């Protein structure tokens, strides 16, 4: 027994010396230059103390490492893996703080302001917008945007909590404040706004509004798909629109452990992130329904982004008001058998020139599969209680997912296609 304890102590001391040596041998200038987010496959508390911890997962923690530190850890037999960096999939060009011509008010390669509106301070403003009534600084050009009408939204969602994993939310927005149940941040990487769940970008507020905006206490604002649902805003992306995989994974675990029924993720990247997939497995096992954007990398088949490409996630592609699929909406790989597998788009929803809430308390138009995703997530909230054939105040993810498929109208091309999957879901 004593030999065993001495052996363990020796290994720990060797580990401390080795990792500390690695740290000392790498010049400080190099550390600042090539610092990269990694997952480290270890539960060793000494290693965590030496390297620092951003997030802890089962058997893994995330941290920033230099290339030299990665090499030393590998020499010690400790596996590392780069953290994937995703982006929001529907942000305005001028949200980056750089001056852009007004015709570039939309996202790159996406439509600019719709007819009848003009780009003003990075937002599309209706040309005939009247002064706002007393009590609010502005109001929308329409209370029920075309996307809400297309899916037959603007009612329902009571008792259902939707976690929006995004850039945060405008906690004071009149059309959202009554629905916010929780607002937290999981952002840990190099950003000044990491400590607040407030939305420094606008994307998260826009997405949240499409899910569940309730028109405000004065009834003069905008409606989302399920205005009676509760919002759990989980900030996992910074104000630049960058979303680190470990922050996203931590957000998924948080949502699953704190009562979310549905998770909406308008984010994506080309490669899977191991800890995001593990977190999704965990959430699904706990009865949570995840929905994510297909991506804006179309029109090539197989251009779908992760985490939407994961088979346990509903991937949403974009359509416009005429049910046309824009070229930029990512496509999946379908075999036409109406069985969702890896890297397949499951549903299509409105995602072109969508008006919704914005982080200045007002409204903005945005385009992208980011905008399609909350239509699907909101619809899931709206039908959650009825999808299992009952009205008993309960619901479940599996029945809701199947029900969304069953109420989808076949659009674009016949059958289970690569751009819209089962089609456009419409609530009864």
N, C-alpha and C positions, 0 to 999 in steps of 0.2 A: 504493500500500500504506500509506504514511504517512497519507494523507488518510483512508483507511478506519479506521485505528486511532484517529485523532483524532476522527472522527465517532462511533465507538463510545464513546470516553471521554467525549465531550460528552453523549451520551444518558444514560450511566450517572450522570454528575454531575447532570444535570437531574433524573433520577429520584430520586437521593438528596435533592436540595434540595426537590423537590416533596413526597416522602413525609415527610421530616423537618418540612417546613412544616405539612403536614397534622396531624402529631402535636402540634406546638407550638400550633396554632391551636385545638385542642380542649381545653377546660378539663379538669383532672384529675378534678373531681367528675363531669363528664359521662361520662368514660371509665369510671369505676367503675360508673356507673348503667346505661349501655346497651351494655356489652361483650357481644358475641354471637359465637359460633363460626362461622367462614366458611371456605370453600375459596377459595384465590386461585390463579388460573390463570397461573402463572409459575414459571420455574426460576431467576429472577434471584437470585444469592447476596446482593446488597446489600439487596434487598427483604426477603429472609428474615431477614437480620441485624437490620434495622430493626424488623420487625414481630414477630419471634419465630416459631418453628415448633413446632407440636404433633406433626404427622406429615407425612412427605413421601411423595407418590405420583407416578407418571409424569406430569410436566408440571404438577403441582398440589401445593400444600401447604396445610395447615390452620393456622389461628391464631385469636386473638380480635381482633375489630375493633369500633370504635365506628361509629355510622351516618355520622359525619363522615368517618372514614377510608375507608369504603366509597365515599362520594361522590368523594373525591379520587382513589382508585384508578380509579374509573369515568372520571373526567375525563382520566386518563392512558391510557385505553384498556385497562385491565387488568380482566378479568372476575372477578367474585366470585359466590359462591353460598352461601346459608346451609347449614350442616351440620344435617341432620335429627336430632332428638332422639327416640329410641325409649324404650320401657319394657319391662320384663319382663312376661310375660303370664301370671302366676300367682303372686302374692305375698300373704302374709297381711296383713290389715288392720293388726294390731297390730305389724307389723314397722316401722312408721314412728316408733316411740318415743312415741306418744301413747296414753294409757289409753283402752281401749275396753271396752264390756260384753262379757262372755264369749261371748254369743251371736253376736258378730261375729268369731269366731276365723278364719273363712274370708275369702277376698278379697271386696271389695265385689260384691254381686249374685251371688255364688257360694255354694254350700252351706257351712254352718258345719260343726261336727264331726259325724261320722256317729254313728248310734245306737250306744250302748254306750261312748261316750267323752266327755270333758269338756275344755273349753278351760282349760289351765293355763299361765300365762306365755307366751301366744301360740302354744301348741301343743296339738293334740288328743291327749290321753292316755287310753288305754284304762282304763275304770273298774275292771277286774279285774286291772290290771297288777301283777305280783309284783315283789319286790325283785330287782335285777339280780344275776347270779352274780358271784363274785369275779373280778376282772380286767377288767370292763367296768362302766361307770356305768349302763347301761340296755340294754334290748334291745327289738326290735319286737313289736307285737301279733301279727304273723304273719311268717314268714320269706319267704313267697312271696305278696305282695299280689295281689289279684284281677287287676290289669292284667297282671302278669307271667304269670299262669296263662292269661289270655285269648289272649295272643300266643304261648303255648308257649315262654316264655323260661326263664331261670335256668341256661343252659349255652351254651358256645361263645364265639366271638369271639377265639380265640387268634391272635396275629399281626396283629391289626387295631387301629389307633389311632383313637380318637374324640376330636375336639377339641370341648370344650364351651365355647362363648363365652357368658359369663354373669357372675355377681357374684363369681366365684372359687370356691374349694373349701376345706372343712375338711381341711387336709393331715394331720391327726392322726386322722381318723375311722377306727376300726378296720375298717370294712367297705369303705374306699376306699384306704387307705394303700398296700396292696400292688399297686394297679393304676396309681398315679400315675406317669407317665413324665416329665411336664413340667408346670410351673406358672409362668405369667408374668402380668404385668399390662400392659395397653395403655391404661389409664385415664389421662387427662391433664387433665381439666377440674374444677377447683375443689373437689376432694374430699380429705379428710385421709387416706383409706386407699388412695390411688392407688399408693403405692410397694410395696404388698404384694399377693401373689396370694391371701392368705387371704380367706375369705368373710365379709364384715361384715354380710351380710343373711340368708343361709340358702337363697335360691332356687337358686344355682348348685350347692350341695351336694346339694340335693333332686333336681335334674335329673340330676346325675352319678350319684347312687345308682340311679335308675331305669335308666340306661343300663347300668351295669356293676358295681354293688355285689356283693361276693363273699362276704358273710356273715362276714368276718373270719377271723383265724387260728384262732379257737376254734370256728368254724362255728356260732355262736349268733346272728349278725346277720341282716341282710336281704339278699335276692338281687335283682340287677337282671336285665335281659333277657340280657345277654352278659357274664357275670362273668369271662371270661378275656381280655377286651379291655383295651387300655391307654388310660389317660386323659391327654389333654393339656388341662389346665385353662387357659383364656385369659380373664383377667378384662377385660371390656370394659364392665361396668356398675358403678356405684358402690353404696354401701350404701343409698342411697335408691331404688334400682331404676331410675335414669336411665342411658341408654346413648346416648352421642353417636356419630353416624354415622362420624366419622373414626376413633374408637377401634375401632369394629366392623370397619371396613375394614382397619385395621392388623392386627387380630386374625385376619382371614381370610387376609391375605397371610402372616402368620406361620405359621398352621396349614398352609397349602399348601406353604410352603417348608421346613417342618420335619417332614414325614413323616406328616401326618394323612391318613387315608383317608376319613373322614366328619367333617362339621362339623355340630354340633347347636346351633341358635340359638332359644332360647325367648324371643324378643324380637320387638317389632313396633311399627309406626306406620302412619299413614294414607298417607304419601307416600313415593315411592322416593327413595333417596339415591344420587346419581350415582357416588360413589366406592365405596359398598358394592356396587353392581351391577358396576362395573368389577373389583372384587376377586373377586366371585363368578365372573365370566367367567374371570379368571386361574386361580382354583382349579379350576374345571371343566376348563379346558384342561390342567391338570396331573393330572387324573384323580381329583379329589376329589368326593365326593357331599355336597351341602349339603341339610340338612333344617331347616325352620323352622316356627314356630307360625302357625296361620291367624289367631289373634287372638281376643279376647273381646268382640267388638262386634256379635254376632248379635242377632236372627235374620234381619236383612235380607240378601237376596242382594246380593253385591258389597261386603260389609263386611270382606272379607279384608284383612289387614295385609301390608305389606312388611317384611322381604324375602321372606316366604313367598309373596307374590303373584307374584314373579318366576318366569318360565317355567322357568328352570334350577334352581329349588329345589323340593324336595318340601314341600308345605304340608300340615300335619297338623291336622285338626279333632278335637274331643273327643267322646267317648261315655261313657256310664256303664256300670255292671256288667250292665245289662240291654240294652245296645246301643242305648239311647235317646240322642238328640242333645239336649244342654241348650240352652235358648234363647240363652244367651250365647255359644255357640261361633260364630265368624264363618263366614259363607257365602261361597262364590266365585260366579263366573258361569260356568255350564256349558252346553254345547250338546248334551250327551248322546252325543258321538261317541267316547268313550273315548280321546281325544287331549288331553293336558294342554297348555293354552295359558296365556297371561297371565291372572292373577287367578282361578285355579281351585284349589280344594281337591283334593288328590290322594288322600289316605288319611284314614281315621278311626281313632283309637286311644283307649285309656282315659285320661280326664283329669278325672274327678270323684272327689273324696275319695281321693286317691292317697297311700299311706303310703310314705315313703322316708327316706333319711338327712338329717340336719340339721346346721347348723354348730356345735352345741354338743356334738357327739359322739353325739347321740341320734337321735330320729326324729320326724317330723311328718307330718300330713296336709295336702295342698294340692290345690287344684283350678284348672283352667285349661287352655288349649291348650298352655301351657308344659309341662304334665305329659304331654300326648299326644305331643309332639315327641320326648322321649327314648325312648319306647316304640318309635317308628319308627326312630330313629337306632340304638338298641340292636339292633333286629331286623336292620337293615342290616349291622351288625357280625357278628351271628350267622350270617347267610347269605352273607357276602361271599365266602367260599372256595368255596361250592357253587353260587352263582347262575349261573356261566358253564358249569355242567355238568361241572366237573372237581373233583378233590380234590388239586390240585397245589400248594397253599399260596399261590396267587395269586388275585386277583379284580380286578374293575374296576367303576367307578361305573355305567356304562351298563347292564351286565348286571344289576347289583344292583337298580337302579331298576326295570327291566323285570320282574325276578323278584318284587319286592315287589308290583307291580301284579298279577302272575299268581297270587299266593297270597292275594289279598285276597278275603274273603267279602262278597258284596253285602249291605249292611245299609241301614237307614233307609228310603229309597225305591228302587224298582227302577232299575237302570242307574247311569250316571255322574252322581251327584247333586251338589248344591251344597254339602252339609255334610260328606260323607265320601268323595266322589270314587269311586274304585274299591271302597272298602269297608274292612273291617278285615283287615289282613294277619296271617296265622297261620303260624308256622314249621311245617314238616312234623315 
